[in-house]
Amino acid sequence: MAVIYGLLGALFNLSHPGHFISWGWIQISLANLIVIIVMVVVFLLAMVIPLPGKRRRRGGSQ
């Protein structure tokens, strides 16, 4: 597992300060903003995409 972390650390430079976005009194790091956006997109997709087997249950019960 340490080898994997070493390889990932070699790909990404982790020794620089983070990037921050400021809107008035709100300040958020770019990494956290990206994570929040991905979470919202996954949530919206979960609301829109039908569950597997849903079509089978509707048609098969009647």
PDB file of N, CA, C and O in Angstrom, chain B, residues numbered from 101:
ATOM      1  N   MET B 101       0.827  -1.191   0.000  1.00  0.00           N
ATOM      2  CA  MET B 101       0.000   0.000   0.000  1.00  0.00           C
ATOM      3  C   MET B 101       0.871   1.254   0.000  1.00  0.00           C
ATOM      4  O   MET B 101       0.512   2.263  -0.608  1.00  0.00           O
ATOM      5  N   ALA B 102       2.002   1.192   0.674  1.00  0.00           N
ATOM      6  CA  ALA B 102       2.901   2.342   0.713  1.00  0.00           C
ATOM      7  C   ALA B 102       3.457   2.651  -0.670  1.00  0.00           C
ATOM      8  O   ALA B 102       3.743   3.808  -0.980  1.00  0.00           O
ATOM      9  N   VAL B 103       3.612   1.624  -1.503  1.00  0.00           N
ATOM     10  CA  VAL B 103       4.116   1.830  -2.858  1.00  0.00           C
ATOM     11  C   VAL B 103       3.115   2.633  -3.669  1.00  0.00           C
ATOM     12  O   VAL B 103       3.495   3.525  -4.428  1.00  0.00           O
ATOM     13  N   ILE B 104       1.833   2.318  -3.510  1.00  0.00           N
ATOM     14  CA  ILE B 104       0.793   3.049  -4.243  1.00  0.00           C
ATOM     15  C   ILE B 104       0.783   4.516  -3.826  1.00  0.00           C
ATOM     16  O   ILE B 104       0.693   5.404  -4.675  1.00  0.00           O
ATOM     17  N   TYR B 105       0.877   4.775  -2.518  1.00  0.00           N
ATOM     18  CA  TYR B 105       0.913   6.159  -2.044  1.00  0.00           C
ATOM     19  C   TYR B 105       2.148   6.877  -2.560  1.00  0.00           C
ATOM     20  O   TYR B 105       2.082   8.064  -2.881  1.00  0.00           O
ATOM     21  N   GLY B 106       3.258   6.187  -2.646  1.00  0.00           N
ATOM     22  CA  GLY B 106       4.478   6.788  -3.168  1.00  0.00           C
ATOM     23  C   GLY B 106       4.357   7.155  -4.632  1.00  0.00           C
ATOM     24  O   GLY B 106       4.837   8.205  -5.059  1.00  0.00           O
ATOM     25  N   LEU B 107       3.707   6.279  -5.413  1.00  0.00           N
ATOM     26  CA  LEU B 107       3.508   6.567  -6.834  1.00  0.00           C
ATOM     27  C   LEU B 107       2.551   7.735  -7.039  1.00  0.00           C
ATOM     28  O   LEU B 107       2.785   8.588  -7.895  1.00  0.00           O
ATOM     29  N   LEU B 108       1.476   7.776  -6.257  1.00  0.00           N
ATOM     30  CA  LEU B 108       0.537   8.898  -6.372  1.00  0.00           C
ATOM     31  C   LEU B 108       1.185  10.203  -5.940  1.00  0.00           C
ATOM     32  O   LEU B 108       0.934  11.254  -6.529  1.00  0.00           O
ATOM     33  N   GLY B 109       2.014  10.132  -4.916  1.00  0.00           N
ATOM     34  CA  GLY B 109       2.726  11.323  -4.473  1.00  0.00           C
ATOM     35  C   GLY B 109       3.706  11.820  -5.517  1.00  0.00           C
ATOM     36  O   GLY B 109       3.969  13.019  -5.598  1.00  0.00           O
ATOM     37  N   ALA B 110       4.248  10.919  -6.311  1.00  0.00           N
ATOM     38  CA  ALA B 110       5.169  11.316  -7.375  1.00  0.00           C
ATOM     39  C   ALA B 110       4.427  11.969  -8.530  1.00  0.00           C
ATOM     40  O   ALA B 110       4.995  12.811  -9.226  1.00  0.00           O
ATOM     41  N   LEU B 111       3.164  11.599  -8.750  1.00  0.00           N
ATOM     42  CA  LEU B 111       2.382  12.173  -9.849  1.00  0.00           C
ATOM     43  C   LEU B 111       1.880  13.575  -9.541  1.00  0.00           C
ATOM     44  O   LEU B 111       1.807  14.418 -10.434  1.00  0.00           O
ATOM     45  N   PHE B 112       1.538  13.828  -8.296  1.00  0.00           N
ATOM     46  CA  PHE B 112       0.964  15.104  -7.904  1.00  0.00           C
ATOM     47  C   PHE B 112       1.900  15.824  -6.950  1.00  0.00           C
ATOM     48  O   PHE B 112       2.372  15.241  -5.975  1.00  0.00           O
ATOM     49  N   ASN B 113       2.166  17.087  -7.231  1.00  0.00           N
ATOM     50  CA  ASN B 113       3.010  17.891  -6.355  1.00  0.00           C
ATOM     51  C   ASN B 113       2.156  18.372  -5.180  1.00  0.00           C
ATOM     52  O   ASN B 113       1.279  19.222  -5.335  1.00  0.00           O
ATOM     53  N   LEU B 114       2.432  17.808  -4.006  1.00  0.00           N
ATOM     54  CA  LEU B 114       1.635  18.130  -2.826  1.00  0.00           C
ATOM     55  C   LEU B 114       2.325  19.127  -1.902  1.00  0.00           C
ATOM     56  O   LEU B 114       1.853  19.357  -0.788  1.00  0.00           O
ATOM     57  N   SER B 115       3.420  19.716  -2.335  1.00  0.00           N
ATOM     58  CA  SER B 115       4.175  20.595  -1.449  1.00  0.00           C
ATOM     59  C   SER B 115       3.950  22.078  -1.750  1.00  0.00           C
ATOM     60  O   SER B 115       4.784  22.910  -1.393  1.00  0.00           O
ATOM     61  N   HIS B 116       2.862  22.410  -2.387  1.00  0.00           N
ATOM     62  CA  HIS B 116       2.553  23.823  -2.646  1.00  0.00           C
ATOM     63  C   HIS B 116       1.278  24.209  -1.898  1.00  0.00           C
ATOM     64  O   HIS B 116       0.475  23.337  -1.564  1.00  0.00           O
ATOM     65  N   PRO B 117       1.083  25.484  -1.633  1.00  0.00           N
ATOM     66  CA  PRO B 117      -0.134  25.899  -0.925  1.00  0.00           C
ATOM     67  C   PRO B 117      -1.377  25.690  -1.790  1.00  0.00           C
ATOM     68  O   PRO B 117      -1.310  25.706  -3.020  1.00  0.00           O
ATOM     69  N   GLY B 118      -2.502  25.496  -1.124  1.00  0.00           N
ATOM     70  CA  GLY B 118      -3.754  25.279  -1.836  1.00  0.00           C
ATOM     71  C   GLY B 118      -4.273  26.544  -2.490  1.00  0.00           C
ATOM     72  O   GLY B 118      -3.862  27.654  -2.151  1.00  0.00           O
ATOM     73  N   HIS B 119      -5.184  26.355  -3.435  1.00  0.00           N
ATOM     74  CA  HIS B 119      -5.818  27.480  -4.113  1.00  0.00           C
ATOM     75  C   HIS B 119      -7.161  27.742  -3.450  1.00  0.00           C
ATOM     76  O   HIS B 119      -7.935  26.814  -3.217  1.00  0.00           O
ATOM     77  N   PHE B 120      -7.434  28.995  -3.149  1.00  0.00           N
ATOM     78  CA  PHE B 120      -8.675  29.356  -2.472  1.00  0.00           C
ATOM     79  C   PHE B 120      -9.486  30.307  -3.330  1.00  0.00           C
ATOM     80  O   PHE B 120      -8.934  31.124  -4.067  1.00  0.00           O
ATOM     81  N   ILE B 121     -10.796  30.194  -3.226  1.00  0.00           N
ATOM     82  CA  ILE B 121     -11.731  31.063  -3.932  1.00  0.00           C
ATOM     83  C   ILE B 121     -12.489  31.851  -2.876  1.00  0.00           C
ATOM     84  O   ILE B 121     -12.969  31.281  -1.896  1.00  0.00           O
ATOM     85  N   SER B 122     -12.596  33.144  -3.072  1.00  0.00           N
ATOM     86  CA  SER B 122     -13.276  34.005  -2.101  1.00  0.00           C
ATOM     87  C   SER B 122     -14.423  34.745  -2.760  1.00  0.00           C
ATOM     88  O   SER B 122     -14.271  35.349  -3.822  1.00  0.00           O
ATOM     89  N   TRP B 123     -15.587  34.685  -2.102  1.00  0.00           N
ATOM     90  CA  TRP B 123     -16.758  35.474  -2.493  1.00  0.00           C
ATOM     91  C   TRP B 123     -17.183  36.253  -1.264  1.00  0.00           C
ATOM     92  O   TRP B 123     -17.950  35.750  -0.443  1.00  0.00           O
ATOM     93  N   GLY B 124     -16.701  37.449  -1.134  1.00  0.00           N
ATOM     94  CA  GLY B 124     -17.037  38.247   0.042  1.00  0.00           C
ATOM     95  C   GLY B 124     -16.487  37.615   1.295  1.00  0.00           C
ATOM     96  O   GLY B 124     -15.270  37.518   1.454  1.00  0.00           O
ATOM     97  N   TRP B 125     -17.361  37.177   2.197  1.00  0.00           N
ATOM     98  CA  TRP B 125     -16.916  36.570   3.440  1.00  0.00           C
ATOM     99  C   TRP B 125     -16.815  35.051   3.356  1.00  0.00           C
ATOM    100  O   TRP B 125     -16.415  34.401   4.323  1.00  0.00           O
ATOM    101  N   ILE B 126     -17.178  34.476   2.198  1.00  0.00           N
ATOM    102  CA  ILE B 126     -17.080  33.030   2.004  1.00  0.00           C
ATOM    103  C   ILE B 126     -15.737  32.715   1.343  1.00  0.00           C
ATOM    104  O   ILE B 126     -15.396  33.295   0.312  1.00  0.00           O
ATOM    105  N   GLN B 127     -14.985  31.802   1.934  1.00  0.00           N
ATOM    106  CA  GLN B 127     -13.719  31.365   1.369  1.00  0.00           C
ATOM    107  C   GLN B 127     -13.681  29.848   1.403  1.00  0.00           C
ATOM    108  O   GLN B 127     -13.907  29.241   2.450  1.00  0.00           O
ATOM    109  N   ILE B 128     -13.393  29.226   0.248  1.00  0.00           N
ATOM    110  CA  ILE B 128     -13.375  27.771   0.146  1.00  0.00           C
ATOM    111  C   ILE B 128     -12.209  27.366  -0.741  1.00  0.00           C
ATOM    112  O   ILE B 128     -11.859  28.061  -1.695  1.00  0.00           O
ATOM    113  N   SER B 129     -11.618  26.231  -0.408  1.00  0.00           N
ATOM    114  CA  SER B 129     -10.515  25.752  -1.240  1.00  0.00           C
ATOM    115  C   SER B 129     -11.085  25.154  -2.523  1.00  0.00           C
ATOM    116  O   SER B 129     -12.214  24.665  -2.551  1.00  0.00           O
ATOM    117  N   LEU B 130     -10.297  25.203  -3.561  1.00  0.00           N
ATOM    118  CA  LEU B 130     -10.726  24.687  -4.858  1.00  0.00           C
ATOM    119  C   LEU B 130     -10.991  23.187  -4.781  1.00  0.00           C
ATOM    120  O   LEU B 130     -11.941  22.697  -5.390  1.00  0.00           O
ATOM    121  N   ALA B 131     -10.169  22.459  -4.046  1.00  0.00           N
ATOM    122  CA  ALA B 131     -10.368  21.009  -3.909  1.00  0.00           C
ATOM    123  C   ALA B 131     -11.708  20.705  -3.246  1.00  0.00           C
ATOM    124  O   ALA B 131     -12.426  19.812  -3.696  1.00  0.00           O
ATOM    125  N   ASN B 132     -12.054  21.424  -2.193  1.00  0.00           N
ATOM    126  CA  ASN B 132     -13.338  21.198  -1.513  1.00  0.00           C
ATOM    127  C   ASN B 132     -14.508  21.578  -2.411  1.00  0.00           C
ATOM    128  O   ASN B 132     -15.539  20.904  -2.398  1.00  0.00           O
ATOM    129  N   LEU B 133     -14.366  22.637  -3.183  1.00  0.00           N
ATOM    130  CA  LEU B 133     -15.425  23.040  -4.104  1.00  0.00           C
ATOM    131  C   LEU B 133     -15.669  21.971  -5.160  1.00  0.00           C
ATOM    132  O   LEU B 133     -16.817  21.696  -5.509  1.00  0.00           O
ATOM    133  N   ILE B 134     -14.604  21.369  -5.669  1.00  0.00           N
ATOM    134  CA  ILE B 134     -14.743  20.304  -6.662  1.00  0.00           C
ATOM    135  C   ILE B 134     -15.436  19.094  -6.048  1.00  0.00           C
ATOM    136  O   ILE B 134     -16.293  18.487  -6.690  1.00  0.00           O
ATOM    137  N   VAL B 135     -15.084  18.735  -4.827  1.00  0.00           N
ATOM    138  CA  VAL B 135     -15.722  17.602  -4.156  1.00  0.00           C
ATOM    139  C   VAL B 135     -17.209  17.869  -3.946  1.00  0.00           C
ATOM    140  O   VAL B 135     -18.026  16.971  -4.146  1.00  0.00           O
ATOM    141  N   ILE B 136     -17.572  19.075  -3.549  1.00  0.00           N
ATOM    142  CA  ILE B 136     -18.979  19.425  -3.341  1.00  0.00           C
ATOM    143  C   ILE B 136     -19.753  19.353  -4.652  1.00  0.00           C
ATOM    144  O   ILE B 136     -20.876  18.849  -4.680  1.00  0.00           O
ATOM    145  N   ILE B 137     -19.168  19.849  -5.732  1.00  0.00           N
ATOM    146  CA  ILE B 137     -19.840  19.810  -7.037  1.00  0.00           C
ATOM    147  C   ILE B 137     -20.043  18.366  -7.487  1.00  0.00           C
ATOM    148  O   ILE B 137     -21.111  18.029  -7.999  1.00  0.00           O
ATOM    149  N   VAL B 138     -19.040  17.510  -7.306  1.00  0.00           N
ATOM    150  CA  VAL B 138     -19.178  16.102  -7.689  1.00  0.00           C
ATOM    151  C   VAL B 138     -20.256  15.425  -6.854  1.00  0.00           C
ATOM    152  O   VAL B 138     -21.026  14.623  -7.382  1.00  0.00           O
ATOM    153  N   MET B 139     -20.326  15.728  -5.570  1.00  0.00           N
ATOM    154  CA  MET B 139     -21.354  15.143  -4.708  1.00  0.00           C
ATOM    155  C   MET B 139     -22.754  15.558  -5.152  1.00  0.00           C
ATOM    156  O   MET B 139     -23.666  14.731  -5.156  1.00  0.00           O
ATOM    157  N   VAL B 140     -22.937  16.810  -5.522  1.00  0.00           N
ATOM    158  CA  VAL B 140     -24.242  17.289  -5.980  1.00  0.00           C
ATOM    159  C   VAL B 140     -24.614  16.606  -7.290  1.00  0.00           C
ATOM    160  O   VAL B 140     -25.767  16.215  -7.472  1.00  0.00           O
ATOM    161  N   VAL B 141     -23.656  16.455  -8.208  1.00  0.00           N
ATOM    162  CA  VAL B 141     -23.937  15.800  -9.490  1.00  0.00           C
ATOM    163  C   VAL B 141     -24.329  14.339  -9.267  1.00  0.00           C
ATOM    164  O   VAL B 141     -25.280  13.857  -9.882  1.00  0.00           O
ATOM    165  N   VAL B 142     -23.612  13.632  -8.398  1.00  0.00           N
ATOM    166  CA  VAL B 142     -23.954  12.235  -8.109  1.00  0.00           C
ATOM    167  C   VAL B 142     -25.335  12.146  -7.468  1.00  0.00           C
ATOM    168  O   VAL B 142     -26.104  11.241  -7.791  1.00  0.00           O
ATOM    169  N   PHE B 143     -25.659  13.056  -6.578  1.00  0.00           N
ATOM    170  CA  PHE B 143     -26.981  13.064  -5.954  1.00  0.00           C
ATOM    171  C   PHE B 143     -28.074  13.285  -6.998  1.00  0.00           C
ATOM    172  O   PHE B 143     -29.090  12.589  -6.984  1.00  0.00           O
ATOM    173  N   LEU B 144     -27.878  14.242  -7.896  1.00  0.00           N
ATOM    174  CA  LEU B 144     -28.878  14.509  -8.930  1.00  0.00           C
ATOM    175  C   LEU B 144     -29.022  13.323  -9.874  1.00  0.00           C
ATOM    176  O   LEU B 144     -30.134  12.998 -10.289  1.00  0.00           O
ATOM    177  N   LEU B 145     -27.920  12.675 -10.217  1.00  0.00           N
ATOM    178  CA  LEU B 145     -28.001  11.497 -11.068  1.00  0.00           C
ATOM    179  C   LEU B 145     -28.751  10.364 -10.366  1.00  0.00           C
ATOM    180  O   LEU B 145     -29.503   9.628 -11.007  1.00  0.00           O
ATOM    181  N   ALA B 146     -28.553  10.221  -9.067  1.00  0.00           N
ATOM    182  CA  ALA B 146     -29.264   9.190  -8.310  1.00  0.00           C
ATOM    183  C   ALA B 146     -30.767   9.477  -8.277  1.00  0.00           C
ATOM    184  O   ALA B 146     -31.570   8.547  -8.209  1.00  0.00           O
ATOM    185  N   MET B 147     -31.146  10.731  -8.322  1.00  0.00           N
ATOM    186  CA  MET B 147     -32.567  11.076  -8.328  1.00  0.00           C
ATOM    187  C   MET B 147     -33.200  10.826  -9.693  1.00  0.00           C
ATOM    188  O   MET B 147     -34.385  10.501  -9.772  1.00  0.00           O
ATOM    189  N   VAL B 148     -32.427  10.971 -10.770  1.00  0.00           N
ATOM    190  CA  VAL B 148     -32.971  10.904 -12.124  1.00  0.00           C
ATOM    191  C   VAL B 148     -32.907   9.492 -12.702  1.00  0.00           C
ATOM    192  O   VAL B 148     -33.864   9.043 -13.333  1.00  0.00           O
ATOM    193  N   ILE B 149     -31.796   8.787 -12.494  1.00  0.00           N
ATOM    194  CA  ILE B 149     -31.615   7.467 -13.088  1.00  0.00           C
ATOM    195  C   ILE B 149     -32.494   6.457 -12.337  1.00  0.00           C
ATOM    196  O   ILE B 149     -32.440   6.380 -11.110  1.00  0.00           O
ATOM    197  N   PRO B 150     -33.299   5.688 -13.073  1.00  0.00           N
ATOM    198  CA  PRO B 150     -34.176   4.709 -12.403  1.00  0.00           C
ATOM    199  C   PRO B 150     -33.363   3.549 -11.824  1.00  0.00           C
ATOM    200  O   PRO B 150     -32.286   3.215 -12.319  1.00  0.00           O
ATOM    201  N   LEU B 151     -33.897   2.955 -10.783  1.00  0.00           N
ATOM    202  CA  LEU B 151     -33.243   1.810 -10.168  1.00  0.00           C
ATOM    203  C   LEU B 151     -33.354   0.598 -11.081  1.00  0.00           C
ATOM    204  O   LEU B 151     -34.346   0.457 -11.797  1.00  0.00           O
ATOM    205  N   PRO B 152     -32.350  -0.284 -11.069  1.00  0.00           N
ATOM    206  CA  PRO B 152     -32.461  -1.490 -11.892  1.00  0.00           C
ATOM    207  C   PRO B 152     -33.571  -2.391 -11.366  1.00  0.00           C
ATOM    208  O   PRO B 152     -33.710  -2.573 -10.157  1.00  0.00           O
ATOM    209  N   GLY B 153     -34.339  -2.940 -12.256  1.00  0.00           N
ATOM    210  CA  GLY B 153     -35.428  -3.819 -11.853  1.00  0.00           C
ATOM    211  C   GLY B 153     -36.731  -3.097 -11.602  1.00  0.00           C
ATOM    212  O   GLY B 153     -37.748  -3.748 -11.360  1.00  0.00           O
ATOM    213  N   LYS B 154     -36.741  -1.791 -11.649  1.00  0.00           N
ATOM    214  CA  LYS B 154     -37.976  -1.039 -11.384  1.00  0.00           C
ATOM    215  C   LYS B 154     -39.014  -1.335 -12.463  1.00  0.00           C
ATOM    216  O   LYS B 154     -40.199  -1.482 -12.163  1.00  0.00           O
ATOM    217  N   ARG B 155     -38.577  -1.420 -13.698  1.00  0.00           N
ATOM    218  CA  ARG B 155     -39.497  -1.693 -14.803  1.00  0.00           C
ATOM    219  C   ARG B 155     -40.073  -3.090 -14.662  1.00  0.00           C
ATOM    220  O   ARG B 155     -41.249  -3.300 -14.962  1.00  0.00           O
ATOM    221  N   ARG B 156     -39.288  -4.038 -14.220  1.00  0.00           N
ATOM    222  CA  ARG B 156     -39.719  -5.417 -14.046  1.00  0.00           C
ATOM    223  C   ARG B 156     -40.808  -5.529 -12.983  1.00  0.00           C
ATOM    224  O   ARG B 156     -41.788  -6.249 -13.171  1.00  0.00           O
ATOM    225  N   ARG B 157     -40.638  -4.818 -11.864  1.00  0.00           N
ATOM    226  CA  ARG B 157     -41.609  -4.894 -10.773  1.00  0.00           C
ATOM    227  C   ARG B 157     -42.937  -4.273 -11.155  1.00  0.00           C
ATOM    228  O   ARG B 157     -43.991  -4.789 -10.783  1.00  0.00           O
ATOM    229  N   ARG B 158     -42.903  -3.165 -11.898  1.00  0.00           N
ATOM    230  CA  ARG B 158     -44.160  -2.512 -12.278  1.00  0.00           C
ATOM    231  C   ARG B 158     -44.978  -3.401 -13.203  1.00  0.00           C
ATOM    232  O   ARG B 158     -46.171  -3.606 -12.982  1.00  0.00           O
ATOM    233  N   GLY B 159     -44.336  -3.926 -14.239  1.00  0.00           N
ATOM    234  CA  GLY B 159     -45.074  -4.706 -15.230  1.00  0.00           C
ATOM    235  C   GLY B 159     -45.425  -6.097 -14.753  1.00  0.00           C
ATOM    236  O   GLY B 159     -46.442  -6.641 -15.184  1.00  0.00           O
ATOM    237  N   GLY B 160     -44.636  -6.696 -13.888  1.00  0.00           N
ATOM    238  CA  GLY B 160     -44.847  -8.080 -13.484  1.00  0.00           C
ATOM    239  C   GLY B 160     -45.914  -8.269 -12.424  1.00  0.00           C
ATOM    240  O   GLY B 160     -46.422  -9.381 -12.278  1.00  0.00           O
ATOM    241  N   SER B 161     -46.275  -7.247 -11.686  1.00  0.00           N
ATOM    242  CA  SER B 161     -47.217  -7.425 -10.577  1.00  0.00           C
ATOM    243  C   SER B 161     -48.668  -7.436 -11.022  1.00  0.00           C
ATOM    244  O   SER B 161     -49.518  -7.896 -10.260  1.00  0.00           O
ATOM    245  N   GLN B 162     -48.996  -6.958 -12.204  1.00  0.00           N
ATOM    246  CA  GLN B 162     -50.399  -6.919 -12.634  1.00  0.00           C
ATOM    247  C   GLN B 162     -50.694  -7.879 -13.667  1.00  0.00           C
ATOM    248  O   GLN B 162     -51.833  -7.961 -14.126  1.00  0.00           O
TER     249      GLN B 162
END
